[in-house]
Amino acid sequence: MTAPRFTQLTSRTVVLLDADIDTDQIIPARYLKGTDKAGLADALFADWRARPGFPIGAPGSAGAQILVAGHNFGCGSSREHAPWALVAGGFRAIVSPSFADIFRGNALKNGLIPVVVPAAVHAALVAAIAADPALEVTVDLEAQELRVPHTPGASGVPTTPFTVDAFARRCLLDGVDELGFLLQHLPEIEAYERQHRQH
């Protein structure tokens, strides 16, 4: 089966620095009744959108595909609707000092790249974006690097390596899900089965 392919993304960002944002804040529980991903963009941070200055959904955030988030993003329940809503809202990558483990796994299975960077790099990136809100950031999954252009405001943000689960990375680079990965190896699987039956 095919899945969203991800190799490299360059985009403006949305900055949301609250720590410990849990999945019930990302998508409130009342939106979990369905299993259809359609319409989940409207549910993304539905209870926070009325907050003054809330960045997601603001006019200046249109088209931004990278979320720069605070510490321990995606904690709370294991609901897969959280990455569904983020992807529906246009995000393809999230940069944070840390993620909840279950959220990180769910994100990767849905084409959303969790990029963990050291706290100092995160702080430098936030400062660079504050100096230039139009700053574009590159998330390169193939090279496993976070990069920013060499501009005066971003000079303190070094090219930073990050890691993701090797199997998830391979699937994302190939544009397949777990079943699609197995189907790529169907001839070898069938050959093994034939040999196994003969023994």
SULQUI-V398639 format. One record per residue. N is the residue number from 0. RES is the residue in one letter. SS is DSSP state (H for helix, E for strand, L for the rest). Layout:
# SULQUI-V398639
N:RES:SS + N:RES:SS
This chain:
# SULQUI-V398639
0:M:L + 1:T:E + 2:A:L + 3:P:L + 4:R:L + 5:F:L + 6:T:L + 7:Q:E + 8:L:E + 9:T:E + 10:S:E + 11:R:L + 12:T:E + 13:V:E + 14:V:E + 15:L:E + 16:L:L + 17:D:L + 18:A:L + 19:D:L + 20:I:L + 21:D:E + 22:T:H + 23:D:H + 24:Q:H + 25:I:H + 26:I:E + 27:P:L + 28:A:H + 29:R:H + 30:Y:H + 31:L:L + 32:K:L + 33:G:L + 34:T:L + 35:D:L + 36:K:L + 37:A:L + 38:G:L + 39:L:H + 40:A:H + 41:D:H + 42:A:H + 43:L:E + 44:F:L + 45:A:L + 46:D:L + 47:W:L + 48:R:L + 49:A:L + 50:R:L + 51:P:L + 52:G:L + 53:F:L + 54:P:L + 55:I:L + 56:G:L + 57:A:L + 58:P:H + 59:G:H + 60:S:H + 61:A:L + 62:G:L + 63:A:L + 64:Q:L + 65:I:E + 66:L:E + 67:V:E + 68:A:E + 69:G:L + 70:H:L + 71:N:L + 72:F:E + 73:G:L + 74:C:E + 75:G:L + 76:S:L + 77:S:L + 78:R:L + 79:E:L + 80:H:H + 81:A:H + 82:P:H + 83:W:H + 84:A:H + 85:L:H + 86:V:H + 87:A:H + 88:G:L + 89:G:L + 90:F:L + 91:R:L + 92:A:E + 93:I:E + 94:V:E + 95:S:E + 96:P:L + 97:S:L + 98:F:E + 99:A:L + 100:D:H + 101:I:H + 102:F:H + 103:R:H + 104:G:H + 105:N:H + 106:A:H + 107:L:H + 108:K:H + 109:N:L + 110:G:L + 111:L:L + 112:I:E + 113:P:E + 114:V:E + 115:V:E + 116:V:L + 117:P:L + 118:A:H + 119:A:H + 120:V:H + 121:H:H + 122:A:H + 123:A:H + 124:L:H + 125:V:H + 126:A:H + 127:A:H + 128:I:H + 129:A:H + 130:A:H + 131:D:L + 132:P:L + 133:A:L + 134:L:L + 135:E:L + 136:V:E + 137:T:E + 138:V:E + 139:D:E + 140:L:L + 141:E:L + 142:A:L + 143:Q:L + 144:E:E + 145:L:E + 146:R:E + 147:V:E + 148:P:L + 149:H:L + 150:T:L + 151:P:H + 152:G:H + 153:A:H + 154:S:L + 155:G:L + 156:V:L + 157:P:L + 158:T:L + 159:T:E + 160:P:E + 161:F:L + 162:T:L + 163:V:L + 164:D:L + 165:A:H + 166:F:H + 167:A:H + 168:R:H + 169:R:H + 170:C:H + 171:L:H + 172:L:H + 173:D:H + 174:G:L + 175:V:E + 176:D:L + 177:E:H + 178:L:H + 179:G:H + 180:F:H + 181:L:H + 182:L:H + 183:Q:H + 184:H:L + 185:L:H + 186:P:H + 187:E:H + 188:I:H + 189:E:H + 190:A:H + 191:Y:H + 192:E:H + 193:R:H + 194:Q:H + 195:H:H + 196:R:H + 197:Q:H + 198:H:L
